[in-house]
Each structure stands twice: as C-alpha cells, then as structure tokens.
C-alpha cells in the first residue's frame, strides 16, 4: 500500500510523483533467496514516476530486498 505520496504538475506539463510503498509477506517458497523459512517480513519500495498524457514514460524504483533475506 502506498503510505506516502507526493506529486506536482498539471495536465499541460505532465506530472511527477513519488510513492513510498510498504508491503508485508511471508517467505514460504524456495526461491532466489534460498530455501523457504516461513519468516514474515515488511519491505519498502520507493517509486518516482514521470507522467504525460496519462502515461508513465519514466519510472525509477528502489526496493528493499534485504527485508526478505534477513
């Protein structure tokens, strides 16, 4: 869920948005981070988007993958 959202812009110039997304889960299947361990985790992702004519044309995303590993 996006817990923090900021934005600026207008219909003419386009928009710039930044989102802090917080998610939670449980590591229950073997995968890239090794065998399943059943631990719960909370991870955060930041997404910055540039939007023009209702289309995202540039996006930068950073995700906290260490939350799953630890």
Backbone atoms as SQL, in Angstrom:
CREATE TABLE atoms (id INTEGER PRIMARY KEY, chain TEXT, resi INTEGER, resn TEXT, atom TEXT, x REAL, y REAL, z REAL);
INSERT INTO atoms VALUES
  (1, 'A', 1, 'UNK', 'N', 0.844, -1.162, 0.000),
  (2, 'A', 1, 'UNK', 'CA', 0.000, 0.000, 0.000),
  (3, 'A', 1, 'UNK', 'C', 0.897, 1.236, 0.000),
  (4, 'A', 2, 'UNK', 'N', 0.549, 2.223, -0.822),
  (5, 'A', 2, 'UNK', 'CA', 1.303, 3.477, -0.848),
  (6, 'A', 2, 'UNK', 'C', 0.974, 4.257, 0.420),
  (7, 'A', 3, 'UNK', 'N', 1.960, 4.388, 1.303),
  (8, 'A', 3, 'UNK', 'CA', 1.730, 5.068, 2.577),
  (9, 'A', 3, 'UNK', 'C', 2.070, 6.548, 2.510),
  (10, 'A', 4, 'UNK', 'N', 2.892, 6.937, 1.557),
  (11, 'A', 4, 'UNK', 'CA', 3.263, 8.341, 1.378),
  (12, 'A', 4, 'UNK', 'C', 3.280, 8.619, -0.121),
  (13, 'A', 5, 'UNK', 'N', 2.575, 9.636, -0.567),
  (14, 'A', 5, 'UNK', 'CA', 2.569, 10.016, -1.980),
  (15, 'A', 5, 'UNK', 'C', 2.705, 11.533, -2.068),
  (16, 'A', 6, 'UNK', 'N', 3.662, 11.988, -2.875),
  (17, 'A', 6, 'UNK', 'CA', 3.761, 13.412, -3.166),
  (18, 'A', 6, 'UNK', 'C', 3.738, 13.566, -4.681),
  (19, 'A', 7, 'UNK', 'N', 3.252, 14.691, -5.153),
  (20, 'A', 7, 'UNK', 'CA', 3.188, 14.909, -6.594),
  (21, 'A', 7, 'UNK', 'C', 3.184, 16.393, -6.895),
  (22, 'A', 8, 'UNK', 'N', 3.534, 16.702, -8.134),
  (23, 'A', 8, 'UNK', 'CA', 3.431, 18.071, -8.627),
  (24, 'A', 8, 'UNK', 'C', 3.181, 18.007, -10.125),
  (25, 'A', 9, 'UNK', 'N', 2.702, 19.104, -10.687),
  (26, 'A', 9, 'UNK', 'CA', 2.487, 19.172, -12.121),
  (27, 'A', 9, 'UNK', 'C', 1.065, 19.534, -12.478),
  (28, 'A', 10, 'UNK', 'N', 0.801, 19.473, -13.785),
  (29, 'A', 10, 'UNK', 'CA', -0.532, 19.770, -14.298),
  (30, 'A', 10, 'UNK', 'C', -0.751, 19.029, -15.620),
  (31, 'A', 11, 'UNK', 'N', -1.961, 19.161, -16.176),
  (32, 'A', 11, 'UNK', 'CA', -2.303, 18.452, -17.413),
  (33, 'A', 11, 'UNK', 'C', -1.458, 18.893, -18.606),
  (34, 'A', 12, 'UNK', 'N', -0.984, 20.115, -18.592),
  (35, 'A', 12, 'UNK', 'CA', -0.204, 20.633, -19.718),
  (36, 'A', 12, 'UNK', 'C', 1.241, 20.139, -19.696),
  (37, 'A', 13, 'UNK', 'N', 1.902, 20.267, -18.565),
  (38, 'A', 13, 'UNK', 'CA', 3.326, 19.925, -18.458),
  (39, 'A', 13, 'UNK', 'C', 3.570, 18.478, -18.055),
  (40, 'A', 14, 'UNK', 'N', 2.558, 17.835, -17.525),
  (41, 'A', 14, 'UNK', 'CA', 2.725, 16.480, -17.011),
  (42, 'A', 14, 'UNK', 'C', 2.900, 16.488, -15.504),
  (43, 'A', 15, 'UNK', 'N', 3.118, 15.316, -14.948),
  (44, 'A', 15, 'UNK', 'CA', 3.195, 15.166, -13.500),
  (45, 'A', 15, 'UNK', 'C', 4.456, 14.417, -13.100),
  (46, 'A', 16, 'UNK', 'N', 4.920, 14.714, -11.909),
  (47, 'A', 16, 'UNK', 'CA', 5.998, 13.969, -11.268),
  (48, 'A', 16, 'UNK', 'C', 5.425, 13.463, -9.956),
  (49, 'A', 17, 'UNK', 'N', 5.543, 12.164, -9.703),
  (50, 'A', 17, 'UNK', 'CA', 5.026, 11.598, -8.460),
  (51, 'A', 17, 'UNK', 'C', 6.105, 10.775, -7.767),
  (52, 'A', 18, 'UNK', 'N', 6.009, 10.708, -6.473),
  (53, 'A', 18, 'UNK', 'CA', 6.903, 9.863, -5.689),
  (54, 'A', 18, 'UNK', 'C', 6.059, 9.121, -4.662),
  (55, 'A', 19, 'UNK', 'N', 6.260, 7.797, -4.584),
  (56, 'A', 19, 'UNK', 'CA', 5.455, 6.953, -3.699),
  (57, 'A', 19, 'UNK', 'C', 6.364, 6.153, -2.784),
  (58, 'A', 20, 'UNK', 'N', 6.000, 6.064, -1.533),
  (59, 'A', 20, 'UNK', 'CA', 6.614, 5.114, -0.610),
  (60, 'A', 20, 'UNK', 'C', 5.586, 4.016, -0.400),
  (61, 'A', 21, 'UNK', 'N', 5.938, 2.815, -0.818),
  (62, 'A', 21, 'UNK', 'CA', 5.027, 1.676, -0.734),
  (63, 'A', 21, 'UNK', 'C', 5.535, 0.726, 0.343),
  (64, 'A', 22, 'UNK', 'N', 4.678, 0.338, 1.253),
  (65, 'A', 22, 'UNK', 'CA', 5.032, -0.603, 2.307),
  (66, 'A', 22, 'UNK', 'C', 4.244, -1.887, 2.087),
  (67, 'A', 23, 'UNK', 'N', 4.960, -3.001, 2.072),
  (68, 'A', 23, 'UNK', 'CA', 4.307, -4.292, 1.874),
  (69, 'A', 23, 'UNK', 'C', 4.802, -5.303, 2.888),
  (70, 'A', 24, 'UNK', 'N', 4.047, -6.335, 3.090),
  (71, 'A', 24, 'UNK', 'CA', 4.460, -7.387, 4.017),
  (72, 'A', 24, 'UNK', 'C', 4.177, -8.743, 3.386),
  (73, 'A', 25, 'UNK', 'N', 4.860, -9.742, 3.890),
  (74, 'A', 25, 'UNK', 'CA', 4.667, -11.084, 3.364),
  (75, 'A', 25, 'UNK', 'C', 5.332, -12.119, 4.244),
  (76, 'A', 26, 'UNK', 'N', 5.333, -13.332, 3.753),
  (77, 'A', 26, 'UNK', 'CA', 5.959, -14.451, 4.453),
  (78, 'A', 26, 'UNK', 'C', 6.729, -15.243, 3.405),
  (79, 'A', 27, 'UNK', 'N', 7.983, -15.561, 3.691),
  (80, 'A', 27, 'UNK', 'CA', 8.828, -16.285, 2.739),
  (81, 'A', 27, 'UNK', 'C', 8.528, -17.776, 2.863),
  (82, 'A', 28, 'UNK', 'N', 7.642, -18.286, 1.986),
  (83, 'A', 28, 'UNK', 'CA', 7.140, -19.657, 2.134),
  (84, 'A', 28, 'UNK', 'C', 7.544, -20.604, 1.014),
  (85, 'A', 29, 'UNK', 'N', 8.220, -20.098, -0.010),
  (86, 'A', 29, 'UNK', 'CA', 8.629, -20.971, -1.118),
  (87, 'A', 29, 'UNK', 'C', 10.110, -20.785, -1.404),
  (88, 'A', 30, 'UNK', 'N', 10.762, -21.856, -1.795),
  (89, 'A', 30, 'UNK', 'CA', 12.167, -21.755, -2.178),
  (90, 'A', 30, 'UNK', 'C', 12.289, -20.791, -3.350),
  (91, 'A', 31, 'UNK', 'N', 13.352, -19.994, -3.341),
  (92, 'A', 31, 'UNK', 'CA', 13.491, -19.003, -4.404),
  (93, 'A', 31, 'UNK', 'C', 14.891, -18.440, -4.477),
  (94, 'A', 32, 'UNK', 'N', 14.994, -17.242, -5.013),
  (95, 'A', 32, 'UNK', 'CA', 16.286, -16.577, -5.207),
  (96, 'A', 32, 'UNK', 'C', 17.047, -16.384, -3.894),
  (97, 'A', 33, 'UNK', 'N', 16.344, -16.298, -2.802),
  (98, 'A', 33, 'UNK', 'CA', 16.972, -16.013, -1.510),
  (99, 'A', 33, 'UNK', 'C', 17.190, -17.263, -0.670),
  (100, 'A', 34, 'UNK', 'N', 17.099, -18.423, -1.292),
  (101, 'A', 34, 'UNK', 'CA', 17.359, -19.666, -0.584),
  (102, 'A', 34, 'UNK', 'C', 16.088, -20.420, -0.251),
  (103, 'A', 35, 'UNK', 'N', 16.229, -21.435, 0.612),
  (104, 'A', 35, 'UNK', 'CA', 15.063, -22.246, 0.963),
  (105, 'A', 35, 'UNK', 'C', 14.053, -21.454, 1.801),
  (106, 'A', 36, 'UNK', 'N', 12.814, -21.859, 1.687),
  (107, 'A', 36, 'UNK', 'CA', 11.750, -21.211, 2.459),
  (108, 'A', 36, 'UNK', 'C', 12.037, -21.340, 3.946),
  (109, 'A', 37, 'UNK', 'N', 11.760, -20.252, 4.684),
  (110, 'A', 37, 'UNK', 'CA', 11.983, -20.300, 6.128),
  (111, 'A', 37, 'UNK', 'C', 10.741, -19.899, 6.920),
  (112, 'A', 38, 'UNK', 'N', 9.676, -19.488, 6.236),
  (113, 'A', 38, 'UNK', 'CA', 8.429, -19.159, 6.914),
  (114, 'A', 38, 'UNK', 'C', 8.415, -17.833, 7.641),
  (115, 'A', 39, 'UNK', 'N', 9.508, -17.090, 7.606),
  (116, 'A', 39, 'UNK', 'CA', 9.560, -15.810, 8.319),
  (117, 'A', 39, 'UNK', 'C', 8.718, -14.739, 7.629),
  (118, 'A', 40, 'UNK', 'N', 8.145, -13.875, 8.438),
  (119, 'A', 40, 'UNK', 'CA', 7.424, -12.727, 7.889),
  (120, 'A', 40, 'UNK', 'C', 8.412, -11.591, 7.649),
  (121, 'A', 41, 'UNK', 'N', 8.034, -10.679, 6.768),
  (122, 'A', 41, 'UNK', 'CA', 8.885, -9.522, 6.500),
  (123, 'A', 41, 'UNK', 'C', 8.013, -8.328, 6.133),
  (124, 'A', 42, 'UNK', 'N', 8.571, -7.158, 6.337),
  (125, 'A', 42, 'UNK', 'CA', 7.975, -5.904, 5.885),
  (126, 'A', 42, 'UNK', 'C', 9.025, -5.239, 5.011),
  (127, 'A', 43, 'UNK', 'N', 8.669, -4.914, 3.788),
  (128, 'A', 43, 'UNK', 'CA', 9.619, -4.270, 2.888),
  (129, 'A', 43, 'UNK', 'C', 9.060, -2.938, 2.406),
  (130, 'A', 44, 'UNK', 'N', 9.971, -2.079, 1.990),
  (131, 'A', 44, 'UNK', 'CA', 9.584, -0.760, 1.497),
  (132, 'A', 44, 'UNK', 'C', 10.131, -0.562, 0.090),
  (133, 'A', 45, 'UNK', 'N', 9.363, 0.111, -0.720),
  (134, 'A', 45, 'UNK', 'CA', 9.752, 0.419, -2.093),
  (135, 'A', 45, 'UNK', 'C', 9.468, 1.889, -2.352),
  (136, 'A', 46, 'UNK', 'N', 10.392, 2.546, -3.031),
  (137, 'A', 46, 'UNK', 'CA', 10.190, 3.924, -3.463),
  (138, 'A', 46, 'UNK', 'C', 10.070, 3.914, -4.978),
  (139, 'A', 47, 'UNK', 'N', 9.042, 4.566, -5.501),
  (140, 'A', 47, 'UNK', 'CA', 8.852, 4.683, -6.946),
  (141, 'A', 47, 'UNK', 'C', 8.653, 6.153, -7.300),
  (142, 'A', 48, 'UNK', 'N', 9.499, 6.657, -8.182),
  (143, 'A', 48, 'UNK', 'CA', 9.357, 8.012, -8.717),
  (144, 'A', 48, 'UNK', 'C', 8.918, 7.883, -10.167),
  (145, 'A', 49, 'UNK', 'N', 7.868, 8.590, -10.535),
  (146, 'A', 49, 'UNK', 'CA', 7.297, 8.448, -11.881),
  (147, 'A', 49, 'UNK', 'C', 7.147, 9.808, -12.553),
  (148, 'A', 50, 'UNK', 'N', 7.402, 9.822, -13.851),
  (149, 'A', 50, 'UNK', 'CA', 7.125, 10.988, -14.686),
  (150, 'A', 50, 'UNK', 'C', 5.987, 10.593, -15.627),
  (151, 'A', 51, 'UNK', 'N', 4.950, 11.422, -15.663),
  (152, 'A', 51, 'UNK', 'CA', 3.715, 11.074, -16.361),
  (153, 'A', 51, 'UNK', 'C', 3.347, 12.198, -17.328),
  (154, 'A', 52, 'UNK', 'N', 2.979, 11.832, -18.547),
  (155, 'A', 52, 'UNK', 'CA', 2.487, 12.805, -19.518),
  (156, 'A', 52, 'UNK', 'C', 1.359, 12.161, -20.312),
  (157, 'A', 53, 'UNK', 'N', 0.270, 12.882, -20.477),
  (158, 'A', 53, 'UNK', 'CA', -0.919, 12.379, -21.170),
  (159, 'A', 53, 'UNK', 'C', -1.395, 11.048, -20.582),
  (160, 'A', 54, 'UNK', 'N', -1.399, 10.986, -19.263),
  (161, 'A', 54, 'UNK', 'CA', -1.879, 9.818, -18.509),
  (162, 'A', 54, 'UNK', 'C', -1.064, 8.549, -18.730),
  (163, 'A', 55, 'UNK', 'N', 0.176, 8.694, -19.155),
  (164, 'A', 55, 'UNK', 'CA', 1.054, 7.535, -19.325),
  (165, 'A', 55, 'UNK', 'C', 2.364, 7.776, -18.587),
  (166, 'A', 56, 'UNK', 'N', 2.793, 6.762, -17.850),
  (167, 'A', 56, 'UNK', 'CA', 4.103, 6.837, -17.200),
  (168, 'A', 56, 'UNK', 'C', 5.151, 6.624, -18.284),
  (169, 'A', 57, 'UNK', 'N', 6.021, 7.616, -18.481),
  (170, 'A', 57, 'UNK', 'CA', 7.054, 7.470, -19.504),
  (171, 'A', 57, 'UNK', 'C', 8.447, 7.295, -18.905),
  (172, 'A', 58, 'UNK', 'N', 8.584, 7.503, -17.627),
  (173, 'A', 58, 'UNK', 'CA', 9.852, 7.239, -16.951),
  (174, 'A', 58, 'UNK', 'C', 9.545, 6.862, -15.508),
  (175, 'A', 59, 'UNK', 'N', 10.216, 5.807, -15.036),
  (176, 'A', 59, 'UNK', 'CA', 9.988, 5.351, -13.663),
  (177, 'A', 59, 'UNK', 'C', 11.305, 4.879, -13.071),
  (178, 'A', 60, 'UNK', 'N', 11.537, 5.241, -11.825),
  (179, 'A', 60, 'UNK', 'CA', 12.722, 4.832, -11.083),
  (180, 'A', 60, 'UNK', 'C', 12.210, 4.126, -9.827),
  (181, 'A', 61, 'UNK', 'N', 12.660, 2.889, -9.599),
  (182, 'A', 61, 'UNK', 'CA', 12.150, 2.090, -8.483),
  (183, 'A', 61, 'UNK', 'C', 13.318, 1.523, -7.686),
  (184, 'A', 62, 'UNK', 'N', 13.249, 1.662, -6.374),
  (185, 'A', 62, 'UNK', 'CA', 14.212, 1.043, -5.465),
  (186, 'A', 62, 'UNK', 'C', 13.417, 0.234, -4.456),
  (187, 'A', 63, 'UNK', 'N', 13.801, -1.031, -4.300),
  (188, 'A', 63, 'UNK', 'CA', 13.058, -1.933, -3.427),
  (189, 'A', 63, 'UNK', 'C', 13.982, -2.523, -2.365),
  (190, 'A', 64, 'UNK', 'N', 13.478, -2.688, -1.169),
  (191, 'A', 64, 'UNK', 'CA', 14.234, -3.228, -0.035),
  (192, 'A', 64, 'UNK', 'C', 14.201, -4.753, -0.070),
  (193, 'A', 65, 'UNK', 'N', 15.082, -5.363, -0.836),
  (194, 'A', 65, 'UNK', 'CA', 15.138, -6.822, -0.935),
  (195, 'A', 65, 'UNK', 'C', 15.767, -7.465, 0.301),
  (196, 'A', 66, 'UNK', 'N', 16.560, -6.721, 1.057),
  (197, 'A', 66, 'UNK', 'CA', 17.168, -7.274, 2.276),
  (198, 'A', 66, 'UNK', 'C', 16.120, -7.636, 3.317),
  (199, 'A', 67, 'UNK', 'N', 14.960, -7.006, 3.257),
  (200, 'A', 67, 'UNK', 'CA', 13.893, -7.347, 4.206),
  (201, 'A', 67, 'UNK', 'C', 13.493, -8.808, 4.066),
  (202, 'A', 68, 'UNK', 'N', 13.554, -9.340, 2.855),
  (203, 'A', 68, 'UNK', 'CA', 13.202, -10.742, 2.618),
  (204, 'A', 68, 'UNK', 'C', 14.327, -11.653, 3.086),
  (205, 'A', 69, 'UNK', 'N', 15.560, -11.241, 2.855),
  (206, 'A', 69, 'UNK', 'CA', 16.727, -12.074, 3.154),
  (207, 'A', 69, 'UNK', 'C', 16.956, -12.221, 4.651),
  (208, 'A', 70, 'UNK', 'N', 16.769, -11.154, 5.403),
  (209, 'A', 70, 'UNK', 'CA', 17.121, -11.182, 6.832),
  (210, 'A', 70, 'UNK', 'C', 16.228, -12.067, 7.621);
